[in-house]
Amino acid sequence: MKEFMDKDFLLSTDTARKLYKTARDMPIFDYHCHLSPREIYENIQFRNIGHLMLGGDHYKWRAMRANGAPEALCCAGGDDWEKFLAFAGTLKYAIGNPLYHWTHLELRRVFGITDVLTEKSAKAIWDKANAMLQTDDFRCRRLIEKFNVKVICTTDDPCDDLHYHKLLAQDRSFKVRVLPAFRPDKAVRIEDPGFVQYVTQLGRLTGKGALNLQDMLASLEARVAYFHETGARVSDHGLDTVPYAEPDYALAQEAYRKALSGEALSPLERDTYKTCVLRSLGRMYAARGWVMQYHIGALRNNNTRMLQRLGADVGCDSSADAPVAANLARLLDVLERENALPKTILYCLNPRENYTLATMTGNFQTGGVPGKIQFGAGWWFADQKPGMIDQMTALATQGLLGRFVGMLTDSRSFISYTRHEYFRRILCDMIGRWVEEGEYPADMDTLKQLVRGICYENAVEYFGIDVR
């Protein structure tokens, strides 16, 4: 019987163990996350391990709710110690859940604590970790640096002033580049109740107004330019469903007018508007050499009572099952026809779409740009061992795993960088098994090159962002 999470955790072959020695110390290029630039700039100190480990982590809140914890011990107020104790009491039931591994990687890599977290051990772990958190060495910047992070791309609304990104860019004492990523979902979702208020705010911010679609698109272009000046080279879109309608600017303009007037839209009008805006944004990104990300297939805010009480992003989302392939192909093709398709990463929340996206990437690759269209890492609910294996297997069988830009954190937690270790161990085990089963030569120089690329070097080349 193997020891729990020993040095060879998730590494089942000699080749995997050798490859992990290469992967282990590679830097991290975190090209998509939800960290707060303000908290990074202010170098916040965490109140305690409950604040650090549970604050903003909807994965853990979902597990605690499933264990019957009252909402006061999840994300709605409550005492930090009581929350931590409730989480400790939940973990023993989480066998097979990635939370079990993530939590113990966090304890080991951040605090050097090898004890298993249970209700019995919780107080000792609480006291030991909290003593460390009172020191400057455990403020958020030092935690980021401990994981050898080189680049962080946050998630930012077009109306954000990027104040803290600018301050961080001027702060040469912090060696990690913290850059904005453009997330224009509120300008795309014409059916949302807050749409009119949002585009009005956007028009006032840029001085271009919002009286018609042309003005609104001009405002978005102005903000793309502003983000570019502030270091952005990445956009991100939450496409819960993939819209498409044949380009018709007049109909898109009419849909926009009706939305401003509070009139109901037909599905055709809605999708025509969205296609127009996404097409325009794709052109803007391509002109500036940006990478465009499409996160596809979330079914959000399913629990109305929780949404009204606590707001969005509290753990009441799930994967959707709407059709993806045809509309996605048309949406990408409308840009490709104009030679305006930017580098693009496609993510799916429903694993049934793995082969849809893996095969879709091959339709739009371009000579001279290795891996221009990427099938992105296992995302959100697929961010776990079987999900990662399934995603990388689909990519490997339908494309080039060796050109993959690898793992991202997609988290609000400053200690989620342990997920890169988790990913790297799974990657090395996968490749190691293929080698030891005779499916790929045992050429360690080539294998190490592939591992270095997937862990870090491919992302550096792909995003074109200088590291400090």
C-alpha positions, 0 to 999 in steps of 0.5 A: 500500500502506498503512503498517502500523497508521498513524493510519487503521488499520482506518478505510477511509472519510472518514466513519469517520476523522471519527467516530473523532476523536469516539470516540478520546478518550471515557472507558472504562467497563469493566463486566466484567473480571478485574483484581485489586483487590488489585493495583490497591490496592497499585499494583503495579510490574511486573517487566518487560514479560514480566510485564506483557504475558504474565502471566495472558494465556491468549490469548497462551499458546494462540498460543505453544503452537500455535507449539510453545513448551514449557509452561515458556515459556507459563504454567508457571514459566519465565524472563520474558525467555525467555517474551517471546522465545518470544512474539516468535517466535510473532507472525510466524505470527499473521497474521490473529490479533487478537493481532498487532494487540493486541500492537502497540497495547499497545507503541505506546499504553503505551510509544510503541514503534512497532517490530514485535515479532520475535525480532530486535527483542525485546531492544531492545523489552525494554530500552526498555520495562523502563526505563520500567516501573521508574518510578512512571509505569508502575505499574498505577494510572497505566496505568489512568489513562492510558487514561481509565478511569472505572469498573472492575467486577471479577469476585468470588465471593460469599465474597470479603470485598471488602477491597480494594474497600473500601480503594479506595473510601476512597482519594480519590487514585485517581479510578477507581471499582473496584467488585465484580461478583457471580459466584455460579457455584459456588453454581449448579453443583450437579454440580461436585465442590466444590459441597458444600464451597462452600455449606458455606463460604458458610453459615458466612460468613453464619451462616445455615448450608447445611442446606437450600435455603432457608438457602443462598438466604438466604446468597446474599441476604445476600451480594448485600446485602453486595456492594450496600453495597460498591458492586456494581451488576452480577452475572455468570453463566457459563452454559456451557449454559443450564439450565431446568426448570419451577419446582418448589421441592420438587424443587429442595430434594430435589436440594440434599439429595441433593447434600449427601448425595453422591447422584447427580442426574438431569438434571431434578433438576439443572436444576430446582435451577439454575432455582430458584437463577437465578430467586431471584438474578434477583429479588434483582438486580431488587429492587436495580436491578442489571444481570445478565450471562449469558455463554453457551456456553463449553466449559471445561477440556477438557485434563484433564492441563493442568487437573491440572497448572496449574488452570483458566483457562490457555487450554484452553477453547473454544466449545460447541455446546449448544442455547440458544434455548428454555431461555434464553427460558423462563429469562428469561420466568419472571422476566418473568412476575413483573415481576422480570427485571432489566436483562440482558446476553446474550453468546454464545461461539459466533457461530452464536448471534448471531441467537439472542441478538440476536432474544431481546433483543426479546422482553423489552424494557420501556417506559421502559428503553432497551435493557433487554435487551442483546446483549453485545459479541463475547466471548472467542474472538469478541473480534476484527474479524470477531467484532465486526462479526458481533455488531454487524451482528446487533444492528443488523439485529435491534435498536438498535445506537445503544443498545448499551452497547459494549465491555468488557475481560474481561481480567486484563491492565492493558494490554488497554484498547487493545482499546477502541481496536480496537473503536472503530476497527471501530465507526467503520469500520462506521458510516462505510461504511454512511453512504458507501454511502448507507444512513444520512444523513451527519448528523454531529451524530447520528452523533457522538451515536451513537458517543459513546453506544456508546463510553461514554455508554450504559453510564453511563446503563444501569448507573447507576454514578456516575463520579468 
